[in-house]
């Protein structure tokens, strides 16, 4: 058993060196991770500050535009209402013109139909008389 203790005692300083080197490596790795994490947090913080500046600038430029859009939409709605009124008046005038033209057409068509009927009767009568006069003239010869 003494030989095992002697071997263990000889191995113990080597184990201490390996553990010391491993501990230094772990500390270095933790330090490196913390440094990278610190850089990441700093970059994130810088990005957030820049984003807040950009949003504030955008808000400063966007608000007057939105206010102008509100006024423009109100003006557009007023013009659309005005146009609706004009189109309603135009529609009413068109209906009045349609009714008037139908009435004028009826007034003009009645005498024209009467004259056409009268001239048709005259023409038929004239043809009949000429036919009769032609028959009489043929029989007299």
Phi and psi in radians as a Rosetta constraint file:
Dihedral C 1 N 2 CA 2 C 2 CIRCULARHARMONIC -1.112 0.35
Dihedral N 2 CA 2 C 2 N 3 CIRCULARHARMONIC -0.565 0.35
Dihedral C 2 N 3 CA 3 C 3 CIRCULARHARMONIC -1.173 0.35
Dihedral N 3 CA 3 C 3 N 4 CIRCULARHARMONIC -0.569 0.35
Dihedral C 3 N 4 CA 4 C 4 CIRCULARHARMONIC -1.215 0.35
Dihedral N 4 CA 4 C 4 N 5 CIRCULARHARMONIC -0.722 0.35
Dihedral C 4 N 5 CA 5 C 5 CIRCULARHARMONIC -1.140 0.35
Dihedral N 5 CA 5 C 5 N 6 CIRCULARHARMONIC -0.622 0.35
Dihedral C 5 N 6 CA 6 C 6 CIRCULARHARMONIC -1.191 0.35
Dihedral N 6 CA 6 C 6 N 7 CIRCULARHARMONIC -0.750 0.35
Dihedral C 6 N 7 CA 7 C 7 CIRCULARHARMONIC -1.159 0.35
Dihedral N 7 CA 7 C 7 N 8 CIRCULARHARMONIC -0.676 0.35
Dihedral C 7 N 8 CA 8 C 8 CIRCULARHARMONIC -1.159 0.35
Dihedral N 8 CA 8 C 8 N 9 CIRCULARHARMONIC -0.680 0.35
Dihedral C 8 N 9 CA 9 C 9 CIRCULARHARMONIC -1.185 0.35
Dihedral N 9 CA 9 C 9 N 10 CIRCULARHARMONIC -0.560 0.35
Dihedral C 9 N 10 CA 10 C 10 CIRCULARHARMONIC -1.308 0.35
Dihedral N 10 CA 10 C 10 N 11 CIRCULARHARMONIC -0.568 0.35
Dihedral C 10 N 11 CA 11 C 11 CIRCULARHARMONIC -1.390 0.35
Dihedral N 11 CA 11 C 11 N 12 CIRCULARHARMONIC -0.415 0.35
Dihedral C 11 N 12 CA 12 C 12 CIRCULARHARMONIC -1.064 0.35
Dihedral N 12 CA 12 C 12 N 13 CIRCULARHARMONIC -0.780 0.35
Dihedral C 12 N 13 CA 13 C 13 CIRCULARHARMONIC -1.136 0.35
Dihedral N 13 CA 13 C 13 N 14 CIRCULARHARMONIC -0.576 0.35
Dihedral C 13 N 14 CA 14 C 14 CIRCULARHARMONIC -1.164 0.35
Dihedral N 14 CA 14 C 14 N 15 CIRCULARHARMONIC -0.727 0.35
Dihedral C 14 N 15 CA 15 C 15 CIRCULARHARMONIC -1.122 0.35
Dihedral N 15 CA 15 C 15 N 16 CIRCULARHARMONIC -0.654 0.35
Dihedral C 15 N 16 CA 16 C 16 CIRCULARHARMONIC -1.128 0.35
Dihedral N 16 CA 16 C 16 N 17 CIRCULARHARMONIC -0.699 0.35
Dihedral C 16 N 17 CA 17 C 17 CIRCULARHARMONIC -1.158 0.35
Dihedral N 17 CA 17 C 17 N 18 CIRCULARHARMONIC -0.753 0.35
Dihedral C 17 N 18 CA 18 C 18 CIRCULARHARMONIC -1.107 0.35
Dihedral N 18 CA 18 C 18 N 19 CIRCULARHARMONIC -0.757 0.35
Dihedral C 18 N 19 CA 19 C 19 CIRCULARHARMONIC -1.149 0.35
Dihedral N 19 CA 19 C 19 N 20 CIRCULARHARMONIC -0.657 0.35
Dihedral C 19 N 20 CA 20 C 20 CIRCULARHARMONIC -1.122 0.35
Dihedral N 20 CA 20 C 20 N 21 CIRCULARHARMONIC -0.772 0.35
Dihedral C 20 N 21 CA 21 C 21 CIRCULARHARMONIC -1.135 0.35
Dihedral N 21 CA 21 C 21 N 22 CIRCULARHARMONIC -0.746 0.35
Dihedral C 21 N 22 CA 22 C 22 CIRCULARHARMONIC -1.096 0.35
Dihedral N 22 CA 22 C 22 N 23 CIRCULARHARMONIC -0.717 0.35
Dihedral C 22 N 23 CA 23 C 23 CIRCULARHARMONIC -1.112 0.35
Dihedral N 23 CA 23 C 23 N 24 CIRCULARHARMONIC -0.743 0.35
Dihedral C 23 N 24 CA 24 C 24 CIRCULARHARMONIC -1.083 0.35
Dihedral N 24 CA 24 C 24 N 25 CIRCULARHARMONIC -0.740 0.35
Dihedral C 24 N 25 CA 25 C 25 CIRCULARHARMONIC -1.084 0.35
Dihedral N 25 CA 25 C 25 N 26 CIRCULARHARMONIC -0.752 0.35
Dihedral C 25 N 26 CA 26 C 26 CIRCULARHARMONIC -1.117 0.35
Dihedral N 26 CA 26 C 26 N 27 CIRCULARHARMONIC -0.750 0.35
Dihedral C 26 N 27 CA 27 C 27 CIRCULARHARMONIC -1.095 0.35
Dihedral N 27 CA 27 C 27 N 28 CIRCULARHARMONIC -0.770 0.35
Dihedral C 27 N 28 CA 28 C 28 CIRCULARHARMONIC -1.080 0.35
Dihedral N 28 CA 28 C 28 N 29 CIRCULARHARMONIC -0.736 0.35
Dihedral C 28 N 29 CA 29 C 29 CIRCULARHARMONIC -1.116 0.35
Dihedral N 29 CA 29 C 29 N 30 CIRCULARHARMONIC -0.765 0.35
Dihedral C 29 N 30 CA 30 C 30 CIRCULARHARMONIC -1.107 0.35
Dihedral N 30 CA 30 C 30 N 31 CIRCULARHARMONIC -0.734 0.35
Dihedral C 30 N 31 CA 31 C 31 CIRCULARHARMONIC -1.060 0.35
Dihedral N 31 CA 31 C 31 N 32 CIRCULARHARMONIC -0.760 0.35
Dihedral C 31 N 32 CA 32 C 32 CIRCULARHARMONIC -1.115 0.35
Dihedral N 32 CA 32 C 32 N 33 CIRCULARHARMONIC -0.731 0.35
Dihedral C 32 N 33 CA 33 C 33 CIRCULARHARMONIC -1.138 0.35
Dihedral N 33 CA 33 C 33 N 34 CIRCULARHARMONIC -0.738 0.35
Dihedral C 33 N 34 CA 34 C 34 CIRCULARHARMONIC -1.152 0.35
Dihedral N 34 CA 34 C 34 N 35 CIRCULARHARMONIC -0.652 0.35
Dihedral C 34 N 35 CA 35 C 35 CIRCULARHARMONIC -1.137 0.35
Dihedral N 35 CA 35 C 35 N 36 CIRCULARHARMONIC -0.772 0.35
Dihedral C 35 N 36 CA 36 C 36 CIRCULARHARMONIC -1.135 0.35
Dihedral N 36 CA 36 C 36 N 37 CIRCULARHARMONIC -0.686 0.35
Dihedral C 36 N 37 CA 37 C 37 CIRCULARHARMONIC -1.123 0.35
Dihedral N 37 CA 37 C 37 N 38 CIRCULARHARMONIC -0.687 0.35
Dihedral C 37 N 38 CA 38 C 38 CIRCULARHARMONIC -1.103 0.35
Dihedral N 38 CA 38 C 38 N 39 CIRCULARHARMONIC -0.766 0.35
Dihedral C 38 N 39 CA 39 C 39 CIRCULARHARMONIC -1.077 0.35
Dihedral N 39 CA 39 C 39 N 40 CIRCULARHARMONIC -0.737 0.35
Dihedral C 39 N 40 CA 40 C 40 CIRCULARHARMONIC -1.098 0.35
Dihedral N 40 CA 40 C 40 N 41 CIRCULARHARMONIC -0.766 0.35
Dihedral C 40 N 41 CA 41 C 41 CIRCULARHARMONIC -1.164 0.35
Dihedral N 41 CA 41 C 41 N 42 CIRCULARHARMONIC -0.667 0.35
Dihedral C 41 N 42 CA 42 C 42 CIRCULARHARMONIC -1.137 0.35
Dihedral N 42 CA 42 C 42 N 43 CIRCULARHARMONIC -0.775 0.35
Dihedral C 42 N 43 CA 43 C 43 CIRCULARHARMONIC -1.106 0.35
Dihedral N 43 CA 43 C 43 N 44 CIRCULARHARMONIC -0.701 0.35
Dihedral C 43 N 44 CA 44 C 44 CIRCULARHARMONIC -1.119 0.35
Dihedral N 44 CA 44 C 44 N 45 CIRCULARHARMONIC -0.716 0.35
Dihedral C 44 N 45 CA 45 C 45 CIRCULARHARMONIC -1.110 0.35
Dihedral N 45 CA 45 C 45 N 46 CIRCULARHARMONIC -0.781 0.35
Dihedral C 45 N 46 CA 46 C 46 CIRCULARHARMONIC -1.079 0.35
Dihedral N 46 CA 46 C 46 N 47 CIRCULARHARMONIC -0.724 0.35
Dihedral C 46 N 47 CA 47 C 47 CIRCULARHARMONIC -1.112 0.35
Dihedral N 47 CA 47 C 47 N 48 CIRCULARHARMONIC -0.718 0.35
Dihedral C 47 N 48 CA 48 C 48 CIRCULARHARMONIC -1.132 0.35
Dihedral N 48 CA 48 C 48 N 49 CIRCULARHARMONIC -0.700 0.35
Dihedral C 48 N 49 CA 49 C 49 CIRCULARHARMONIC -1.102 0.35
Dihedral N 49 CA 49 C 49 N 50 CIRCULARHARMONIC -0.779 0.35
Dihedral C 49 N 50 CA 50 C 50 CIRCULARHARMONIC -1.140 0.35
Dihedral N 50 CA 50 C 50 N 51 CIRCULARHARMONIC -0.678 0.35
Dihedral C 50 N 51 CA 51 C 51 CIRCULARHARMONIC -1.138 0.35
Dihedral N 51 CA 51 C 51 N 52 CIRCULARHARMONIC -0.711 0.35
Dihedral C 51 N 52 CA 52 C 52 CIRCULARHARMONIC -1.118 0.35
Dihedral N 52 CA 52 C 52 N 53 CIRCULARHARMONIC -0.690 0.35
Dihedral C 52 N 53 CA 53 C 53 CIRCULARHARMONIC -1.098 0.35
Dihedral N 53 CA 53 C 53 N 54 CIRCULARHARMONIC -0.788 0.35
Dihedral C 53 N 54 CA 54 C 54 CIRCULARHARMONIC -1.112 0.35
Dihedral N 54 CA 54 C 54 N 55 CIRCULARHARMONIC -0.723 0.35
Dihedral C 54 N 55 CA 55 C 55 CIRCULARHARMONIC -1.153 0.35
Dihedral N 55 CA 55 C 55 N 56 CIRCULARHARMONIC -0.700 0.35
Dihedral C 55 N 56 CA 56 C 56 CIRCULARHARMONIC -1.161 0.35
Dihedral N 56 CA 56 C 56 N 57 CIRCULARHARMONIC -0.695 0.35
Dihedral C 56 N 57 CA 57 C 57 CIRCULARHARMONIC -1.128 0.35
Dihedral N 57 CA 57 C 57 N 58 CIRCULARHARMONIC -0.744 0.35
Dihedral C 57 N 58 CA 58 C 58 CIRCULARHARMONIC -1.103 0.35
Dihedral N 58 CA 58 C 58 N 59 CIRCULARHARMONIC -0.726 0.35
Dihedral C 58 N 59 CA 59 C 59 CIRCULARHARMONIC -1.103 0.35
Dihedral N 59 CA 59 C 59 N 60 CIRCULARHARMONIC -0.710 0.35
Dihedral C 59 N 60 CA 60 C 60 CIRCULARHARMONIC -1.095 0.35
Dihedral N 60 CA 60 C 60 N 61 CIRCULARHARMONIC -0.626 0.35
Dihedral C 60 N 61 CA 61 C 61 CIRCULARHARMONIC -1.493 0.35
Dihedral N 61 CA 61 C 61 N 62 CIRCULARHARMONIC -0.529 0.35
Dihedral C 61 N 62 CA 62 C 62 CIRCULARHARMONIC -1.379 0.35
Dihedral N 62 CA 62 C 62 N 63 CIRCULARHARMONIC -0.582 0.35
Dihedral C 62 N 63 CA 63 C 63 CIRCULARHARMONIC -1.083 0.35
Dihedral N 63 CA 63 C 63 N 64 CIRCULARHARMONIC -0.818 0.35
Dihedral C 63 N 64 CA 64 C 64 CIRCULARHARMONIC -1.079 0.35
Dihedral N 64 CA 64 C 64 N 65 CIRCULARHARMONIC -0.629 0.35
Dihedral C 64 N 65 CA 65 C 65 CIRCULARHARMONIC -1.138 0.35
Dihedral N 65 CA 65 C 65 N 66 CIRCULARHARMONIC -0.760 0.35
Dihedral C 65 N 66 CA 66 C 66 CIRCULARHARMONIC -1.112 0.35
Dihedral N 66 CA 66 C 66 N 67 CIRCULARHARMONIC -0.654 0.35
Dihedral C 66 N 67 CA 67 C 67 CIRCULARHARMONIC -1.144 0.35
Dihedral N 67 CA 67 C 67 N 68 CIRCULARHARMONIC -0.709 0.35
Dihedral C 67 N 68 CA 68 C 68 CIRCULARHARMONIC -1.150 0.35
Dihedral N 68 CA 68 C 68 N 69 CIRCULARHARMONIC -0.660 0.35
Dihedral C 68 N 69 CA 69 C 69 CIRCULARHARMONIC -1.092 0.35
Dihedral N 69 CA 69 C 69 N 70 CIRCULARHARMONIC -0.705 0.35
Dihedral C 69 N 70 CA 70 C 70 CIRCULARHARMONIC -1.058 0.35
Dihedral N 70 CA 70 C 70 N 71 CIRCULARHARMONIC -0.787 0.35
Dihedral C 70 N 71 CA 71 C 71 CIRCULARHARMONIC -1.145 0.35
Dihedral N 71 CA 71 C 71 N 72 CIRCULARHARMONIC -0.714 0.35
Dihedral C 71 N 72 CA 72 C 72 CIRCULARHARMONIC -1.126 0.35
Dihedral N 72 CA 72 C 72 N 73 CIRCULARHARMONIC -0.702 0.35
Dihedral C 72 N 73 CA 73 C 73 CIRCULARHARMONIC -1.143 0.35
Dihedral N 73 CA 73 C 73 N 74 CIRCULARHARMONIC -0.703 0.35
Dihedral C 73 N 74 CA 74 C 74 CIRCULARHARMONIC -1.092 0.35
Dihedral N 74 CA 74 C 74 N 75 CIRCULARHARMONIC -0.752 0.35
Dihedral C 74 N 75 CA 75 C 75 CIRCULARHARMONIC -1.123 0.35
Dihedral N 75 CA 75 C 75 N 76 CIRCULARHARMONIC -0.709 0.35
Dihedral C 75 N 76 CA 76 C 76 CIRCULARHARMONIC -1.109 0.35
Dihedral N 76 CA 76 C 76 N 77 CIRCULARHARMONIC -0.733 0.35
Dihedral C 76 N 77 CA 77 C 77 CIRCULARHARMONIC -1.089 0.35
Dihedral N 77 CA 77 C 77 N 78 CIRCULARHARMONIC -0.685 0.35
Dihedral C 77 N 78 CA 78 C 78 CIRCULARHARMONIC -1.111 0.35
Dihedral N 78 CA 78 C 78 N 79 CIRCULARHARMONIC -0.744 0.35
Dihedral C 78 N 79 CA 79 C 79 CIRCULARHARMONIC -1.153 0.35
Dihedral N 79 CA 79 C 79 N 80 CIRCULARHARMONIC -0.648 0.35
Dihedral C 79 N 80 CA 80 C 80 CIRCULARHARMONIC -1.140 0.35
Dihedral N 80 CA 80 C 80 N 81 CIRCULARHARMONIC -0.690 0.35
Dihedral C 80 N 81 CA 81 C 81 CIRCULARHARMONIC -1.113 0.35
Dihedral N 81 CA 81 C 81 N 82 CIRCULARHARMONIC -0.717 0.35
Dihedral C 81 N 82 CA 82 C 82 CIRCULARHARMONIC -1.099 0.35
Dihedral N 82 CA 82 C 82 N 83 CIRCULARHARMONIC -0.781 0.35
Dihedral C 82 N 83 CA 83 C 83 CIRCULARHARMONIC -1.096 0.35
Dihedral N 83 CA 83 C 83 N 84 CIRCULARHARMONIC -0.680 0.35
Dihedral C 83 N 84 CA 84 C 84 CIRCULARHARMONIC -1.072 0.35
Dihedral N 84 CA 84 C 84 N 85 CIRCULARHARMONIC -0.724 0.35
Dihedral C 84 N 85 CA 85 C 85 CIRCULARHARMONIC -1.110 0.35
Dihedral N 85 CA 85 C 85 N 86 CIRCULARHARMONIC -0.724 0.35
Dihedral C 85 N 86 CA 86 C 86 CIRCULARHARMONIC -1.120 0.35
Dihedral N 86 CA 86 C 86 N 87 CIRCULARHARMONIC -0.769 0.35
Dihedral C 86 N 87 CA 87 C 87 CIRCULARHARMONIC -1.153 0.35
Dihedral N 87 CA 87 C 87 N 88 CIRCULARHARMONIC -0.621 0.35
Dihedral C 87 N 88 CA 88 C 88 CIRCULARHARMONIC -1.130 0.35
Dihedral N 88 CA 88 C 88 N 89 CIRCULARHARMONIC -0.763 0.35
Dihedral C 88 N 89 CA 89 C 89 CIRCULARHARMONIC -1.121 0.35
Dihedral N 89 CA 89 C 89 N 90 CIRCULARHARMONIC -0.707 0.35
Dihedral C 89 N 90 CA 90 C 90 CIRCULARHARMONIC -1.121 0.35
Dihedral N 90 CA 90 C 90 N 91 CIRCULARHARMONIC -0.693 0.35
Dihedral C 90 N 91 CA 91 C 91 CIRCULARHARMONIC -1.124 0.35
Dihedral N 91 CA 91 C 91 N 92 CIRCULARHARMONIC -0.745 0.35
Dihedral C 91 N 92 CA 92 C 92 CIRCULARHARMONIC -1.114 0.35
Dihedral N 92 CA 92 C 92 N 93 CIRCULARHARMONIC -0.729 0.35
Dihedral C 92 N 93 CA 93 C 93 CIRCULARHARMONIC -1.135 0.35
Dihedral N 93 CA 93 C 93 N 94 CIRCULARHARMONIC -0.697 0.35
Dihedral C 93 N 94 CA 94 C 94 CIRCULARHARMONIC -1.097 0.35
Dihedral N 94 CA 94 C 94 N 95 CIRCULARHARMONIC -0.722 0.35
Dihedral C 94 N 95 CA 95 C 95 CIRCULARHARMONIC -1.120 0.35
Dihedral N 95 CA 95 C 95 N 96 CIRCULARHARMONIC -0.684 0.35
Dihedral C 95 N 96 CA 96 C 96 CIRCULARHARMONIC -1.128 0.35
Dihedral N 96 CA 96 C 96 N 97 CIRCULARHARMONIC -0.738 0.35
Dihedral C 96 N 97 CA 97 C 97 CIRCULARHARMONIC -1.117 0.35
Dihedral N 97 CA 97 C 97 N 98 CIRCULARHARMONIC -0.684 0.35
Dihedral C 97 N 98 CA 98 C 98 CIRCULARHARMONIC -1.094 0.35
Dihedral N 98 CA 98 C 98 N 99 CIRCULARHARMONIC -0.819 0.35
Dihedral C 98 N 99 CA 99 C 99 CIRCULARHARMONIC -1.117 0.35
Dihedral N 99 CA 99 C 99 N 100 CIRCULARHARMONIC -0.706 0.35
Dihedral C 99 N 100 CA 100 C 100 CIRCULARHARMONIC -1.138 0.35
Dihedral N 100 CA 100 C 100 N 101 CIRCULARHARMONIC -0.761 0.35
Dihedral C 100 N 101 CA 101 C 101 CIRCULARHARMONIC -1.162 0.35
Dihedral N 101 CA 101 C 101 N 102 CIRCULARHARMONIC -0.612 0.35
Dihedral C 101 N 102 CA 102 C 102 CIRCULARHARMONIC -1.138 0.35
Dihedral N 102 CA 102 C 102 N 103 CIRCULARHARMONIC -0.700 0.35
Dihedral C 102 N 103 CA 103 C 103 CIRCULARHARMONIC -1.161 0.35
Dihedral N 103 CA 103 C 103 N 104 CIRCULARHARMONIC -0.773 0.35
Dihedral C 103 N 104 CA 104 C 104 CIRCULARHARMONIC -1.113 0.35
Dihedral N 104 CA 104 C 104 N 105 CIRCULARHARMONIC -0.714 0.35
Dihedral C 104 N 105 CA 105 C 105 CIRCULARHARMONIC -1.074 0.35
Dihedral N 105 CA 105 C 105 N 106 CIRCULARHARMONIC -0.721 0.35
Dihedral C 105 N 106 CA 106 C 106 CIRCULARHARMONIC -1.138 0.35
Dihedral N 106 CA 106 C 106 N 107 CIRCULARHARMONIC -0.713 0.35
Dihedral C 106 N 107 CA 107 C 107 CIRCULARHARMONIC -1.156 0.35
Dihedral N 107 CA 107 C 107 N 108 CIRCULARHARMONIC -0.744 0.35
Dihedral C 107 N 108 CA 108 C 108 CIRCULARHARMONIC -1.287 0.35
Dihedral N 108 CA 108 C 108 N 109 CIRCULARHARMONIC -0.639 0.35
Dihedral C 108 N 109 CA 109 C 109 CIRCULARHARMONIC -1.199 0.35
Dihedral N 109 CA 109 C 109 N 110 CIRCULARHARMONIC -0.601 0.35
Dihedral C 109 N 110 CA 110 C 110 CIRCULARHARMONIC -1.097 0.35
Dihedral N 110 CA 110 C 110 N 111 CIRCULARHARMONIC -0.909 0.35
Dihedral C 110 N 111 CA 111 C 111 CIRCULARHARMONIC -1.134 0.35
Dihedral N 111 CA 111 C 111 N 112 CIRCULARHARMONIC -0.612 0.35
Dihedral C 111 N 112 CA 112 C 112 CIRCULARHARMONIC -1.131 0.35
Dihedral N 112 CA 112 C 112 N 113 CIRCULARHARMONIC -0.738 0.35
Dihedral C 112 N 113 CA 113 C 113 CIRCULARHARMONIC -1.095 0.35
Dihedral N 113 CA 113 C 113 N 114 CIRCULARHARMONIC -0.685 0.35
Dihedral C 113 N 114 CA 114 C 114 CIRCULARHARMONIC -1.135 0.35
Dihedral N 114 CA 114 C 114 N 115 CIRCULARHARMONIC -0.792 0.35
Dihedral C 114 N 115 CA 115 C 115 CIRCULARHARMONIC -1.125 0.35
Dihedral N 115 CA 115 C 115 N 116 CIRCULARHARMONIC -0.730 0.35
Dihedral C 115 N 116 CA 116 C 116 CIRCULARHARMONIC -1.105 0.35
Dihedral N 116 CA 116 C 116 N 117 CIRCULARHARMONIC -0.734 0.35
Dihedral C 116 N 117 CA 117 C 117 CIRCULARHARMONIC -1.134 0.35
Dihedral N 117 CA 117 C 117 N 118 CIRCULARHARMONIC -0.716 0.35
Dihedral C 117 N 118 CA 118 C 118 CIRCULARHARMONIC -1.140 0.35
Dihedral N 118 CA 118 C 118 N 119 CIRCULARHARMONIC -0.789 0.35
Dihedral C 118 N 119 CA 119 C 119 CIRCULARHARMONIC -1.178 0.35
Dihedral N 119 CA 119 C 119 N 120 CIRCULARHARMONIC -0.553 0.35
Dihedral C 119 N 120 CA 120 C 120 CIRCULARHARMONIC -1.145 0.35
Dihedral N 120 CA 120 C 120 N 121 CIRCULARHARMONIC -0.732 0.35
Dihedral C 120 N 121 CA 121 C 121 CIRCULARHARMONIC -1.131 0.35
Dihedral N 121 CA 121 C 121 N 122 CIRCULARHARMONIC -0.742 0.35
Dihedral C 121 N 122 CA 122 C 122 CIRCULARHARMONIC -1.067 0.35
Dihedral N 122 CA 122 C 122 N 123 CIRCULARHARMONIC -0.775 0.35
Dihedral C 122 N 123 CA 123 C 123 CIRCULARHARMONIC -1.106 0.35
Dihedral N 123 CA 123 C 123 N 124 CIRCULARHARMONIC -0.784 0.35
Dihedral C 123 N 124 CA 124 C 124 CIRCULARHARMONIC -1.095 0.35
Dihedral N 124 CA 124 C 124 N 125 CIRCULARHARMONIC -0.726 0.35
Dihedral C 124 N 125 CA 125 C 125 CIRCULARHARMONIC -1.115 0.35
Dihedral N 125 CA 125 C 125 N 126 CIRCULARHARMONIC -0.711 0.35
Dihedral C 125 N 126 CA 126 C 126 CIRCULARHARMONIC -1.131 0.35
Dihedral N 126 CA 126 C 126 N 127 CIRCULARHARMONIC -0.753 0.35
Dihedral C 126 N 127 CA 127 C 127 CIRCULARHARMONIC -1.102 0.35
Dihedral N 127 CA 127 C 127 N 128 CIRCULARHARMONIC -0.730 0.35
Dihedral C 127 N 128 CA 128 C 128 CIRCULARHARMONIC -1.103 0.35
Dihedral N 128 CA 128 C 128 N 129 CIRCULARHARMONIC -0.786 0.35
Dihedral C 128 N 129 CA 129 C 129 CIRCULARHARMONIC -1.143 0.35
Dihedral N 129 CA 129 C 129 N 130 CIRCULARHARMONIC -0.692 0.35
Dihedral C 129 N 130 CA 130 C 130 CIRCULARHARMONIC -1.169 0.35
Dihedral N 130 CA 130 C 130 N 131 CIRCULARHARMONIC -0.671 0.35
Dihedral C 130 N 131 CA 131 C 131 CIRCULARHARMONIC -1.116 0.35
Dihedral N 131 CA 131 C 131 N 132 CIRCULARHARMONIC -0.733 0.35
Dihedral C 131 N 132 CA 132 C 132 CIRCULARHARMONIC -1.148 0.35
Dihedral N 132 CA 132 C 132 N 133 CIRCULARHARMONIC -0.727 0.35
Dihedral C 132 N 133 CA 133 C 133 CIRCULARHARMONIC -1.177 0.35
Dihedral N 133 CA 133 C 133 N 134 CIRCULARHARMONIC -0.596 0.35
Dihedral C 133 N 134 CA 134 C 134 CIRCULARHARMONIC -1.211 0.35
Dihedral N 134 CA 134 C 134 N 135 CIRCULARHARMONIC -0.650 0.35
Dihedral C 134 N 135 CA 135 C 135 CIRCULARHARMONIC -1.177 0.35
Dihedral N 135 CA 135 C 135 N 136 CIRCULARHARMONIC -0.721 0.35
Dihedral C 135 N 136 CA 136 C 136 CIRCULARHARMONIC -1.180 0.35
Dihedral N 136 CA 136 C 136 N 137 CIRCULARHARMONIC -0.716 0.35
Dihedral C 136 N 137 CA 137 C 137 CIRCULARHARMONIC -1.189 0.35
Dihedral N 137 CA 137 C 137 N 138 CIRCULARHARMONIC -0.614 0.35
Dihedral C 137 N 138 CA 138 C 138 CIRCULARHARMONIC -1.217 0.35
Dihedral N 138 CA 138 C 138 N 139 CIRCULARHARMONIC -0.641 0.35
Dihedral C 138 N 139 CA 139 C 139 CIRCULARHARMONIC -1.283 0.35
Dihedral N 139 CA 139 C 139 N 140 CIRCULARHARMONIC -0.456 0.35
Dihedral C 139 N 140 CA 140 C 140 CIRCULARHARMONIC -1.366 0.35
Dihedral N 140 CA 140 C 140 N 141 CIRCULARHARMONIC -0.409 0.35
